[in-house]
Amino acid sequence: MDAWEVGVQKHLASLPPEERKAFMAPATVDDCMVKIHAVRHRHRQTYHKLVEKLRPVIEPLQHFQGAIDVTCQVSPSLLSPVWGPIRAVITLASDRLATLQTLSLFLERLVEPLKRFQTYENVFGGNPTLRSAIGLLYCDLIDFCTRTVRFYGKSSVRTIFGSFDKEFREVSDNIRHHWTEIDIAANFVHITQASAIRKAEEERRQIQVHGDIQRWLSPATVSDDLAKYRNGCMEGSCDWFLDTDHYEILTSHMSSHAIRIIGRPGQGKTTLSAWIISRFLQKIPRRVLYFFCKASDPEKRQGIHVMRTLLSQLLRLHEECYPSIEKWYHNSGRPTADSYSEVCDALLDLIPKVSKRPIQVIIDAIDECSEPQEVITILQKCQSLASSQFHIIFTSRDYPNLQPMFGFVNATVSFPITFTENAISRYVASRVSELDFAVEKGLSDQVTRAVTKASDGLWLYARLALDELTQATGPSEVMRLSQTLPIDLRSLYSSMLSSSESRFSEVQIRIAQEIFIWIDGADYMPWWHFHSDDILEDSALAVLVQFANGGEEVFNPMRLIQKLCFPLLNVLYTTVNGESCPFAANFVHYSAEQYIQWTSDADSRLLPRVLHRRKLRRLYRGLTAAWYFTESEDFRIVLQKLRVDPYGNGVGAYFEMAYGMGDSWHMTSLPDDLSEDEKQEVAEVCGPLISYIDTTQCIGWAEAAILINYAGGFTNLLENVQKAVEILADKDFDNTVPAWQEYVKARRIFFTDFSYVLKITGPGYNAWDRSLAVMPDGFEEREVATAILALGRRYQHYVDEAPKLTGLSGVSVDAQDVTSKNGVAREWQRRRPSQERFGNDG
């Protein structure tokens, strides 16, 4: 009900029953005012004709009214009979004129307040107090309208002799009183709503600041890890931890406690961590901080990742502490909290403020963190600063070099052998019951016993062994496989790969070999590059598959790679630097990554065929990259884009191939203990590599590298070329393979010539004197050298336009500022800032 309806109801309530039935209220406030004016104007001439005719006589007599009154008092017999009636007319007419003027003035003054009150109703109509006050005014207005109609509806004489005070004084006073009350109520509502608006704005600002701080901290996606590992936990498999004294201590109000849980790779440490975290979240949901370290994940392997995530979790649990961190956020001045000391200081500053109740911290796989000692030290400080219990749980492998870091822990806990074996036995029996041969009771029991015994307490081994058994074609093969199970994970990986590759074609073998020599990015990519150690994106994977397949694309490469690289790699949809990637490949487990690293120096004759090229992986990467830079459609598109806009997007697989080629060029020796077959492989691979740098085949790569580094003002290309010149200087190299010696000589000439071109045309070091560069002997006779010099001259103009020079070790703040201010920042597709990207281009 709006204010007008409230006013109508109040007026009706004041009328007698018979009048209430006959009363017809105006529809709105505006209709009411229109009716008042219409009645007044419609009857104006009729009602006041007599008054208007008498006005010329009345007005002069008014001036002499006092004198005539005195005369009448002196001579009453003479003037009183005449002056009495005339004086009455003058008084009535004057009162009537005053009434008209007062009424008109009152109506004029009422118009503006009514507009204001209607605005109040529109703006603050939801407030019941204000709506009631306006309703009272409207009730008065309806009464005023009724009295006006009644007053003007009288006969002319009755109107003239009517009393304005009697008809209108009371209602006009009520109107003035109520509109004062409305103004007071509106002012109160305004203050209340303004306060509410300010509060809402402050809440919105707080939400914005909270979001900004969380984005600044960029916590890792550990909640996804928790869900994944928790779902993979078999019921009852971790109950042994409930029976330990440590669980009781960690959930009680005793003093701060720290324990270390150790186990072998694949024994279930991460699953146990997820189970403990879930138990704690059920018991004390607002007091659990956790992190899953993963050496192969670029967002979960550094100390800064651990600390940012713990700080983020703590803030989400204690939103009242955001103001304490806001100063660190503003003082940082960077989009991401990448200062380890700042984040640690902020965490240490916050702990005393929030630790009045126990806090549980669980760090899984601390040994996979790149700075475990630093993380442990900070958590120790947090424990000492906490005003209540601050419990810490670490899980790790039992490596001797880690032991000194954990001298402060209260206890070290190992997996109970008997309990774990029984749990694995139940898991194996459950899996076996779902297989085709489960109907054969004797065979099922034998497989269960064999897998459980071979697993030796390793959940990962049991899962992989059962995955292998599912590939068996019949009971006989199941029996054979169960009787010849490998003795450890390494042997199991080799056995599963050998079994799988027996079903591969030669093309599929070559594809798997390509994937396995490129998957460990840490072997050839710089530490500061955008990739993780083991993630290969779809662009690079597509190039590798196409190269191994004779230059042709394959159907469904994602499914093919998953099939060929099982059980070491997982192919998945993922994101890289916050952007979606169609698919990528990474290791399924840290033990798989360790296995691949082991194969780099192992006797290839003892390895599956798909891993035979691991020992000569650096040369084979160079061969793949040479094909990419000469024949790949992907690189042809990249080079076209660079020619049009060297600051643009879309580099495809350029960086993977450039780094792989550069790693091949920086080789100083062959691996030890090469077999005769491997020496023959070296000769076969070195031939194409020599031809690539001895002819203009390499001009495509050289042009792309020059464009990127010249346009960006980067000295990285010069630094890497100089590095190659220095390591290939006249030294004694392995002479057992002549082709290798020729490859060394070809690289010496190529990089000496390239270095000269970069020195005289490209971005050099500070205060570099180009006149000091000396042309190598025979430079002008070598086709490749003169072609590269022509490229340097063609793109030299970019050097003058580039921002402040940058080097391999990083970018100065000044250079970053210049780049940002001039809009020259390069944001290549799925890459880090350009200052970190355009470095080692071979």
C-alpha positions in Angstrom: 0.0 0.0 0.0 1.5 3.3 -1.1 1.2 6.6 0.9 -1.8 7.9 -1.1 -3.8 4.8 -0.3 -2.8 5.2 3.3 -4.1 8.7 3.3 -7.4 7.7 1.6 -8.0 5.0 4.3 -7.2 7.4 7.1 -9.7 10.0 5.7 -12.4 7.4 5.2 -12.0 6.2 8.8 -12.7 9.8 10.0 -16.1 10.0 8.1 -19.5 8.9 9.3 -20.8 5.6 7.8 -23.3 7.3 5.5 -20.7 9.8 4.1 -18.0 7.0 3.8 -20.3 5.2 1.4 -20.9 8.2 -0.8 -17.3 9.5 -0.7 -15.3 9.3 -3.9 -11.6 10.0 -3.4 -9.4 11.3 -6.2 -7.2 8.6 -7.7 -3.9 10.4 -7.0 -2.3 13.4 -5.4 -2.2 15.2 -8.7 -5.9 14.5 -9.3 -6.7 16.0 -5.9 -4.8 19.2 -6.6 -6.3 19.5 -10.1 -9.8 19.2 -8.5 -9.1 21.9 -6.0 -7.9 24.4 -8.6 -10.8 23.4 -11.0 -13.5 24.1 -8.3 -11.9 27.4 -7.3 -11.6 28.7 -10.9 -14.9 27.4 -12.1 -16.9 29.3 -9.5 -14.6 32.3 -9.2 -16.8 34.8 -11.3 -20.2 33.6 -9.9 -19.1 33.6 -6.3 -17.4 36.9 -6.2 -19.4 39.1 -8.7 -20.9 41.2 -5.9 -17.5 41.6 -4.2 -15.9 42.7 -7.5 -18.7 45.3 -8.2 -18.4 46.8 -4.7 -14.5 46.9 -4.8 -14.4 50.5 -6.3 -16.7 51.7 -3.5 -15.3 49.6 -0.7 -11.6 50.4 -1.1 -12.0 54.2 -0.7 -14.4 53.7 2.2 -11.8 51.5 3.9 -9.5 54.5 4.1 -12.2 56.6 5.9 -13.6 53.7 8.0 -11.8 54.9 11.2 -13.0 58.5 10.8 -16.6 57.5 10.1 -16.5 55.3 13.1 -15.5 58.3 15.3 -18.2 60.4 13.7 -20.8 57.8 14.4 -19.8 57.7 18.0 -20.2 61.5 18.2 -23.5 61.7 16.2 -25.0 58.2 16.4 -28.5 59.4 15.5 -27.3 60.8 12.2 -25.0 58.1 10.7 -25.5 54.9 12.6 -28.5 53.7 10.6 -26.6 54.2 7.3 -23.1 53.3 8.3 -23.9 50.1 10.2 -24.9 48.1 7.1 -22.3 49.6 4.9 -19.6 48.9 7.5 -20.7 45.2 7.7 -20.5 44.9 3.9 -17.0 46.4 3.9 -15.8 44.0 6.7 -17.3 40.9 5.0 -16.0 41.9 1.6 -12.5 42.6 2.9 -12.5 39.3 4.8 -13.5 37.6 1.6 -10.8 39.2 -0.4 -8.3 38.2 2.3 -9.7 34.7 2.2 -9.2 34.4 -1.5 -5.7 35.8 -1.3 -4.8 33.4 1.6 -6.2 30.4 -0.2 -4.4 31.2 -3.4 -1.1 31.7 -1.6 -1.6 28.5 0.4 -2.3 26.5 -2.7 0.8 28.0 -4.4 3.0 27.2 -1.4 1.6 23.6 -1.2 2.6 22.7 -4.8 6.4 22.5 -4.2 6.2 20.5 -1.0 3.9 18.0 -2.7 6.5 17.5 -5.4 9.2 17.0 -2.8 7.0 14.6 -0.8 6.3 12.6 -4.0 10.0 12.4 -4.6 10.5 11.2 -1.0 7.9 8.5 -1.7 9.6 7.3 -4.9 13.1 7.3 -3.3 12.3 6.1 0.3 8.9 4.4 -0.3 10.1 1.2 1.3 10.3 2.9 4.7 7.1 2.4 6.7 7.6 5.4 9.0 8.0 7.8 6.1 5.1 6.2 4.1 2.8 6.7 7.1 3.8 10.3 7.6 3.2 11.1 3.9 -0.1 9.2 4.2 -1.2 11.6 7.0 -0.4 14.6 4.8 -2.4 13.1 1.9 -5.3 12.5 4.3 -5.2 16.2 5.2 -5.0 17.0 1.5 -8.1 15.0 0.8 -9.9 16.8 3.7 -8.7 20.1 2.2 -10.1 19.1 -1.2 -13.4 18.1 0.4 -13.7 21.4 2.3 -12.8 23.4 -0.8 -15.5 21.7 -2.9 -18.0 22.2 -0.1 -16.9 25.9 0.4 -17.2 26.8 -3.2 -20.4 24.8 -3.6 -22.3 27.3 -1.4 -24.4 30.1 -2.8 -22.7 33.3 -3.5 -24.1 35.1 -0.4 -23.4 32.1 1.8 -19.8 32.0 0.4 -19.3 35.7 1.1 -20.6 35.3 4.6 -18.8 32.0 5.2 -15.9 31.8 7.5 -12.5 30.8 6.1 -11.0 30.2 9.5 -13.8 27.8 10.3 -13.5 25.9 7.0 -9.7 25.9 6.4 -7.7 26.9 9.4 -7.6 23.6 11.1 -6.8 21.6 8.0 -4.1 24.0 6.8 -2.4 23.8 10.2 -2.5 20.1 10.0 -0.9 20.2 6.6 1.9 22.4 7.7 2.5 20.2 10.8 2.6 17.0 8.8 4.8 18.2 6.0 7.3 19.2 8.8 7.1 15.7 10.1 7.7 14.3 6.6 10.8 16.4 6.2 12.1 15.1 9.6 11.3 11.5 8.7 12.8 11.8 5.2 16.0 13.2 6.7 16.2 10.3 9.1 15.6 7.8 6.4 18.2 9.5 4.2 20.8 9.4 7.0 19.9 5.7 7.6 20.1 4.7 4.0 23.3 6.8 3.4 24.8 4.8 6.3 23.6 1.6 4.7 25.0 2.6 1.3 28.3 3.5 2.9 28.4 0.2 4.7 27.5 -1.7 1.5 30.2 0.3 -0.4 32.7 -0.6 2.3 31.7 -4.2 2.1 32.0 -4.1 -1.7 35.4 -2.5 -1.4 36.5 -5.1 1.1 35.4 -7.9 -1.3 37.4 -6.2 -4.1 40.5 -5.8 -1.9 40.1 -9.4 -0.8 40.0 -10.6 -4.4 42.9 -8.4 -5.3 45.0 -9.8 -2.5 44.1 -13.4 -3.4 45.0 -12.8 -7.0 48.3 -11.2 -5.8 49.0 -14.4 -3.7 48.0 -16.7 -6.6 47.5 -19.8 -4.5 48.1 -23.2 -6.0 45.1 -25.4 -6.9 45.7 -27.7 -3.9 41.9 -28.2 -3.4 41.8 -30.1 -6.7 44.7 -32.2 -5.5 42.9 -32.9 -2.2 39.8 -34.0 -4.1 41.8 -36.2 -6.5 43.8 -38.0 -3.9 40.9 -38.4 -1.4 38.8 -40.0 -4.1 41.6 -42.5 -4.8 41.8 -43.6 -1.2 40.5 -47.1 -0.5 38.3 -47.2 2.6 40.2 -48.3 5.7 43.6 -48.1 4.1 44.7 -45.2 6.3 43.0 -46.2 9.5 46.3 -47.3 11.0 47.2 -43.6 11.6 44.2 -43.3 13.9 45.7 -45.9 16.3 49.0 -43.9 16.7 49.6 -41.6 19.6 50.4 -38.8 17.2 46.9 -38.5 15.9 45.6 -38.1 19.4 48.2 -35.4 20.1 47.6 -33.6 16.9 43.8 -33.3 17.6 44.2 -32.5 21.3 45.0 -29.4 23.2 48.5 -30.4 24.0 51.6 -28.4 23.1 52.7 -27.8 19.5 53.7 -31.0 17.8 55.6 -31.8 14.6 55.9 -35.2 12.9 57.5 -36.6 9.7 55.8 -39.4 7.9 58.3 -41.3 5.6 57.7 -43.8 2.9 59.1 -45.2 -0.3 57.9 -43.8 -3.7 54.5 -45.2 -4.4 53.8 -46.3 -0.9 50.8 -43.9 -0.5 52.2 -40.9 1.3 50.1 -38.4 -0.7 47.0 -40.4 -0.3 47.6 -40.6 3.5 48.1 -36.8 3.5 44.8 -36.3 1.7 43.1 -38.6 4.2 44.6 -36.8 7.2 43.6 -33.4 5.8 40.0 -34.6 5.2 39.8 -35.9 8.8 41.1 -32.7 10.2 38.7 -30.6 8.1 35.8 -32.7 9.4 36.9 -32.2 13.0 38.3 -28.6 12.9 37.4 -27.2 9.5 38.5 -23.6 10.1 42.0 -24.5 11.3 43.7 -26.6 8.6 46.4 -25.4 6.1 47.8 -27.8 3.6 49.9 -28.1 0.4 50.9 -30.9 -2.0 54.4 -30.3 -3.4 55.0 -31.7 -6.8 58.4 -31.3 -8.5 56.9 -31.7 -12.0 54.3 -28.9 -11.5 55.6 -25.4 -12.1 53.1 -24.0 -9.6 53.7 -26.5 -6.8 57.4 -27.0 -6.5 58.9 -23.8 -5.1 59.0 -22.5 -1.6 57.2 -19.3 -2.7 54.3 -21.5 -3.9 54.0 -23.2 -0.6 54.0 -19.9 1.4 51.6 -18.0 -0.8 49.1 -20.8 -0.6 49.3 -21.2 3.1 48.9 -17.4 3.6 46.0 -17.5 1.2 44.3 -20.3 3.1 44.9 -18.5 6.4 43.2 -15.3 5.1 40.2 -17.2 3.9 39.8 -18.6 7.3 40.3 -15.2 9.0 38.9 -12.5 6.8 39.4 -10.0 9.6 43.1 -10.2 9.0 43.0 -8.9 5.4 43.8 -5.3 6.5 47.0 -6.6 8.0 48.1 -8.1 4.6 46.8 -5.1 2.6 49.8 -3.1 3.5 52.1 -5.8 2.2 50.0 -6.0 -1.0 50.2 -2.3 -1.7 53.9 -2.0 -0.8 54.7 -4.8 -3.1 53.8 -2.9 -6.2 53.8 -6.1 -8.3 50.9 -8.1 -9.8 52.0 -11.3 -8.1 53.7 -11.8 -4.7 56.9 -13.2 -6.1 59.2 -12.0 -3.2 59.7 -15.0 -0.9 60.9 -12.8 1.9 57.9 -10.5 1.7 55.4 -13.4 1.7 57.2 -15.1 4.6 57.3 -11.9 6.6 53.6 -11.3 6.0 52.8 -14.9 7.2 55.0 -14.5 10.3 53.3 -11.2 11.0 49.8 -12.8 10.8 50.4 -16.0 12.8 50.4 -14.4 16.3 47.0 -12.7 15.4 45.2 -15.9 14.4 46.7 -18.6 16.5 44.6 -18.4 19.6 43.2 -21.8 18.6 45.2 -24.8 17.3 46.4 -24.7 13.7 47.2 -27.9 11.7 49.6 -27.6 8.8 50.2 -30.6 6.4 52.9 -30.4 3.8 53.0 -33.4 1.5 56.1 -34.4 -0.4 58.3 -31.7 1.1 61.3 -33.5 -0.6 59.8 -32.5 -4.0 60.0 -28.8 -3.0 63.0 -27.0 -4.5 63.7 -25.2 -1.2 62.6 -27.6 1.5 65.0 -26.2 4.1 63.6 -22.7 3.7 60.0 -23.9 4.0 60.8 -25.9 7.1 62.6 -23.0 8.7 59.6 -20.6 8.2 57.2 -23.2 9.6 59.4 -23.6 12.7 59.2 -19.8 13.2 55.5 -19.9 12.8 55.3 -22.6 15.5 57.4 -20.5 17.9 55.3 -17.4 17.3 51.9 -19.1 17.7 50.1 -18.4 20.9 48.3 -21.8 20.8 49.1 -25.2 19.4 50.7 -25.2 16.0 51.0 -28.7 14.7 53.0 -29.7 11.6 53.0 -32.9 9.5 55.5 -33.5 6.7 55.6 -36.4 4.4 58.7 -37.3 2.4 60.9 -40.1 1.1 63.4 -41.4 3.5 66.4 -39.9 1.8 69.6 -39.5 4.0 70.3 -36.0 2.8 66.9 -34.9 4.1 67.5 -36.1 7.7 69.3 -33.0 9.0 66.3 -30.8 8.1 64.0 -32.6 10.4 66.0 -32.6 13.6 63.3 -30.5 15.3 60.4 -32.9 14.8 58.9 -34.8 17.7 58.7 -38.1 15.9 59.2 -39.9 12.6 56.4 -42.2 11.5 56.7 -45.1 9.0 54.0 -47.1 7.2 53.2 -50.2 9.2 54.2 -53.2 7.0 51.6 -55.7 8.1 48.6 -53.3 8.0 49.7 -51.9 4.5 50.1 -55.4 3.1 46.7 -56.4 4.3 45.1 -53.3 2.8 46.9 -53.8 -0.5 45.7 -57.4 -0.5 42.1 -56.3 -0.1 42.6 -53.7 -2.9 44.1 -56.3 -5.2 41.4 -58.8 -4.5 38.7 -56.2 -5.2 40.4 -55.3 -8.5 40.9 -59.0 -9.5 37.2 -59.7 -8.8 36.3 -57.4 -11.6 38.5 -59.0 -14.3 37.4 -61.6 -16.8 39.4 -64.4 -15.2 37.8 -63.8 -11.8 35.5 -66.8 -12.3 38.5 -69.1 -12.0 38.9 -69.3 -8.2 42.3 -70.7 -8.1 43.7 -68.3 -10.6 42.2 -65.3 -8.9 43.7 -66.3 -5.5 47.1 -66.9 -7.1 47.1 -63.4 -8.9 46.0 -61.7 -5.6 48.8 -63.4 -3.7 51.5 -62.7 -6.4 50.6 -59.1 -6.9 50.4 -58.4 -3.1 53.8 -60.0 -2.5 55.5 -58.3 -5.4 54.0 -54.9 -4.4 56.0 -55.0 -1.2 53.8 -52.4 0.4 53.7 -50.1 -2.7 50.2 -49.1 -3.7 51.5 -47.7 -7.0 53.1 -51.0 -7.9 49.9 -52.9 -7.2 47.9 -50.5 -9.4 50.3 -50.6 -12.3 50.7 -54.4 -12.1 46.9 -54.9 -12.2 46.7 -52.5 -15.2 49.2 -54.7 -17.0 47.3 -57.9 -16.2 44.1 -56.4 -17.7 45.9 -56.5 -21.0 46.4 -60.3 -20.9 44.6 -62.3 -23.6 43.8 -65.4 -21.6 44.3 -67.4 -18.4 47.7 -68.8 -19.5 49.1 -65.3 -20.0 47.6 -64.2 -16.7 49.4 -67.1 -15.1 52.7 -66.3 -16.8 52.6 -62.6 -15.9 51.7 -63.2 -12.3 54.6 -65.6 -12.0 57.1 -63.2 -13.5 56.2 -59.9 -11.9 59.2 -57.5 -11.7 60.9 -56.9 -8.4 60.6 -53.1 -8.1 59.0 -50.1 -9.8 61.8 -49.5 -12.2 61.6 -53.1 -13.4 57.9 -52.9 -13.6 58.0 -49.7 -15.8 60.4 -51.5 -18.1 58.3 -54.6 -18.2 55.1 -52.7 -19.0 56.7 -50.7 -21.8 58.3 -53.8 -23.3 54.9 -55.5 -23.2 53.1 -52.6 -24.8 55.6 -51.9 -27.5 55.4 -55.5 -28.7 52.0 -54.5 -30.2 53.3 -51.2 -31.8 54.1 -50.6 -35.4 57.5 -49.2 -36.4 55.9 -45.7 -36.9 54.4 -45.9 -33.4 57.8 -46.9 -31.9 59.3 -43.8 -33.5 56.5 -41.6 -32.2 57.0 -42.9 -28.6 60.8 -42.4 -28.9 60.3 -38.8 -29.9 58.0 -38.1 -27.0 60.3 -39.7 -24.5 63.4 -37.8 -25.6 61.5 -34.4 -25.3 59.3 -34.9 -22.3 61.9 -34.0 -19.6 62.0 -30.3 -20.3 64.4 -29.6 -17.5 67.1 -31.5 -19.4 67.2 -28.8 -22.2 65.0 -25.8 -21.1 66.4 -23.0 -18.9 65.2 -22.9 -15.3 63.6 -19.6 -15.8 61.5 -20.6 -18.8 57.7 -20.8 -18.8 57.5 -24.6 -18.9 57.4 -27.0 -16.1 60.1 -29.7 -16.1 57.8 -32.3 -17.7 54.9 -30.6 -19.4 54.8 -30.7 -23.2 51.9 -28.7 -24.8 49.9 -29.7 -27.8 51.9 -27.5 -30.2 55.1 -29.3 -29.5 53.5 -32.8 -29.2 51.9 -32.3 -32.6 55.3 -31.4 -34.2 57.0 -34.5 -32.6 54.3 -36.9 -33.8 54.3 -35.4 -37.3 58.1 -35.6 -37.6 58.1 -39.3 -36.5 55.2 -40.0 -38.9 57.1 -38.9 -41.9 55.7 -35.4 -41.9 52.0 -36.4 -41.9 49.5 -35.6 -39.2 47.8 -38.4 -37.3 44.3 -39.0 -36.2 43.5 -38.1 -32.6 47.1 -37.5 -31.4 46.0 -37.2 -27.8 44.7 -40.7 -27.6 47.6 -42.1 -29.6 50.2 -40.5 -27.2 48.3 -41.8 -24.2 48.4 -45.3 -25.7 52.1 -45.2 -26.7 53.5 -43.7 -23.5 51.5 -45.6 -20.9 52.3 -46.1 -18.0 54.8 -43.2 -17.7 52.9 -40.3 -19.2 49.4 -38.9 -18.7 47.8 -36.9 -21.5 45.2 -34.4 -20.3 43.4 -31.2 -20.8 45.1 -28.5 -18.8 45.9 -24.8 -18.5 49.3 -23.2 -18.9 49.8 -19.8 -17.2 46.1 -19.4 -16.7 45.2 -20.1 -20.4 43.5 -23.3 -21.6 45.6 -25.7 -23.6 43.9 -28.2 -25.9 46.0 -31.0 -24.3 49.4 -31.6 -22.8 51.5 -34.5 -21.5 53.2 -35.0 -18.2 54.5 -37.8 -15.9 51.9 -39.8 -14.0 54.1 -39.9 -10.9 57.4 -38.6 -9.6 58.8 -42.2 -9.8 58.1 -42.2 -13.6 60.1 -39.0 -14.0 63.0 -40.6 -12.0 62.8 -43.6 -14.2 63.1 -41.5 -17.3 66.1 -39.7 -15.8 67.7 -43.1 -15.0 67.3 -44.3 -18.6 69.5 -41.3 -19.8 72.7 -43.2 -18.7 71.5 -46.8 -18.7 72.6 -49.4 -21.2 70.1 -48.9 -24.0 70.3 -52.6 -24.8 68.6 -53.3 -21.5 65.8 -50.8 -22.1 62.5 -51.0 -24.0 62.9 -49.9 -27.6 60.9 -46.8 -27.0 63.7 -45.6 -24.7 66.7 -46.6 -26.9 67.4 -43.0 -27.9 67.6 -41.6 -24.5 71.4 -41.8 -24.3 71.7 -39.8 -27.5 68.7 -37.6 -26.8 70.6 -34.3 -27.3 71.6 -35.2 -30.9 68.2 -36.6 -31.7 66.6 -33.4 -30.5 68.8 -31.4 -32.8 67.7 -33.6 -35.7 64.0 -33.1 -34.9 64.5 -29.3 -34.6 66.4 -29.1 -37.9 63.4 -30.7 -39.6 61.0 -28.3 -37.8 62.9 -25.2 -38.9 63.1 -26.4 -42.5 60.0 -28.3 -43.3 57.3 -27.7 -40.6 54.2 -25.8 -41.6 54.0 -24.6 -37.9 57.3 -22.8 -38.2 56.5 -21.4 -41.6 53.4 -19.7 -40.1 55.5 -18.5 -37.1 58.1 -16.9 -39.4 55.5 -15.2 -41.5 53.9 -13.7 -38.3 57.3 -12.5 -37.1 58.1 -10.8 -40.3 54.8 -8.9 -40.1 54.9 -8.1 -36.4 57.9 -9.3 -34.3 56.0 -8.1 -31.2 52.9 -10.2 -31.9 51.5 -13.5 -30.7 51.6 -17.1 -31.8 55.0 -18.8 -31.6 53.8 -22.4 -31.9 56.5 -24.9 -30.9 59.3 -22.5 -31.7 60.8 -22.2 -28.2 60.8 -26.0 -27.5 62.5 -26.6 -30.8 65.0 -23.7 -30.4 66.0 -24.9 -27.0 66.3 -28.5 -28.2 68.5 -27.3 -31.1 70.6 -25.1 -28.8 71.2 -28.0 -26.4 72.5 -30.1 -29.3 74.8 -27.2 -30.4 76.2 -26.9 -26.9 77.3 -30.5 -26.7 81.0 -30.9 -25.9 81.3 -34.7 -25.8 79.5 -37.9 -26.5 78.1 -40.1 -23.7 80.4 -42.7 -22.3 80.4 -46.4 -23.1 78.7 -46.1 -26.5 78.1 -49.4 -28.2 79.0 -49.9 -31.8 75.4 -49.6 -32.8 75.2 -46.3 -30.9 78.3 -45.0 -32.6 76.8 -45.8 -35.9 73.7 -43.8 -34.8 75.9 -40.8 -34.0 77.4 -40.9 -37.5 73.9 -41.1 -39.0 72.6 -38.2 -37.0 75.6 -35.9 -37.3 75.4 -35.9 -41.1 72.1 -34.0 -41.3 73.1 -31.7 -38.5 76.3 -30.7 -40.3 74.4 -30.2 -43.5 71.9 -28.0 -41.6 74.5 -25.4 -40.5 76.7 -25.7 -43.5 74.0 -24.7 -46.0 71.2 -22.2 -46.0 68.8 -24.6 -44.4 69.4 -22.8 -41.1 68.5 -19.4 -42.5 64.8 -19.7 -41.4 65.8 -20.3 -37.7 68.4 -17.5 -37.9 65.9 -15.1 -39.3 63.4 -15.9 -36.5 66.0 -15.7 -33.8 67.3 -12.3 -35.1 63.8 -10.9 -35.4 62.9 -11.8 -31.8 66.1 -10.6 -30.2 66.6 -7.5 -32.3 63.0 -6.3 -31.9 63.1 -7.0 -28.2 66.5 -5.5 -27.6 67.7 -8.8 -26.0 71.4 -9.9 -25.8 70.5 -13.5 -25.1 71.1 -14.7 -28.6 74.6 -13.1 -28.6 75.3 -14.6 -25.2 74.3 -18.1 -26.3 76.3 -17.9 -29.5 79.3 -16.7 -27.6 78.9 -19.6 -25.2 79.0 -22.0 -28.1 82.1 -20.3 -29.5 83.9 -20.7 -26.2 83.0 -24.3 -25.5 83.9 -25.3 -29.0 87.3 -23.6 -29.0 90.3 -25.7 -30.0 90.2 -28.5 -27.6 90.6 -32.3 -27.8 87.3 -33.9 -28.5 86.3 -37.5 -28.8 87.8 -38.8 -32.0 86.3 -42.3 -32.0 83.5 -41.1 -34.3 84.7 -39.1 -37.3 81.3 -37.7 -38.0 81.2 -36.2 -34.5 84.5 -34.5 -35.1 83.1 -33.0 -38.3 80.1 -31.8 -36.4 82.3 -30.0 -33.9 84.3 -28.3 -36.7 81.1 -27.2 -38.5 79.7 -25.7 -35.3 83.0 -23.7 -34.6 82.8 -22.0 -38.0 79.1 -21.4 -37.9 79.0 -19.8 -34.4 82.2 -17.8 -35.0 80.5 -16.2 -38.1 77.2 -15.8 -36.3 78.9 -14.1 -33.4 80.5 -11.5 -35.7 77.1 -10.7 -37.3 75.5 -10.2 -34.0 78.3 -8.0 -32.7 78.1 -5.6 -35.7 74.3 -5.5 -36.2 72.5 -6.6 -33.1 71.9 -5.4 -29.6 75.3 -5.6 -27.8 76.4 -5.1 -24.3 76.5 -1.7 -22.6 79.1 0.6 -24.1 79.8 -2.0 -26.8 82.2 -0.8 -29.5 81.1 -2.4 -32.8 84.4 -1.4 -34.4 86.2 -3.9 -32.2 84.5 -6.9 -33.9 86.9 -8.7 -36.2 85.6 -10.5 -39.4 86.5 -14.2 -39.3 88.8 -15.5 -42.0 86.9 -16.7 -45.1 83.7 -15.1 -43.8 82.8 -13.5 -47.2 83.3 -16.7 -49.0 80.9 -18.7 -46.9 77.3 -18.5 -48.2 75.7 -19.1 -44.8 77.7 -16.3 -43.2 76.8 -13.7 -45.8 73.2 -14.7 -45.8 73.0 -14.3 -42.0 74.8 -10.9 -42.3 72.2 -9.8 -44.8 69.5 -10.7 -42.3 71.3 -8.7 -39.6 71.5 -5.7 -41.8 67.8 -6.0 -42.8 66.5 -6.0 -39.2 69.2 -3.8 -37.7 66.6 -0.9 -37.5 64.8 -2.8 -34.7 67.8 -2.4 -32.5 67.5 1.4 -32.4 63.7 1.1 -31.6 64.2 -1.6 -28.8 64.0 -0.8 -25.1 66.9 -0.9 -22.7 69.1 -4.0 -23.3 68.3 -7.1 -21.4 70.3 -10.2 -20.7 69.9 -13.9 -19.9 69.9 -13.4 -16.1 66.8 -11.2 -16.2 65.5 -7.7 -16.9 66.3 -4.5 -14.9 63.4 -2.6 -13.4 64.2 0.3 -15.7 63.8 -1.9 -18.8 60.5 -3.2 -17.5 59.2 0.2 -16.9 60.3 1.4 -20.3 58.7 -1.6 -21.9 55.4 -1.1 -20.0 55.2 2.7 -20.6 55.8 2.4 -24.3 53.4 -0.4 -24.8 56.2 -2.7 -26.1 55.5 -5.5 -23.6 55.4 -8.8 -25.5 52.7 -11.2 -24.5 53.2 -14.3 -26.7 50.6 -16.9 -26.7 50.9 -19.1 -23.5 54.2 -17.6 -22.6 55.7 -15.6 -19.7 56.7 -12.0 -20.1 59.0 -11.5 -23.1 62.0 -10.6 -21.0 62.0 -14.2 -19.8 61.1 -15.8 -23.1 63.3 -14.6 -25.9 66.5 -15.8 -24.3 68.2 -19.0 -25.5 67.2 -19.2 -29.1 69.9 -21.6 -29.9 
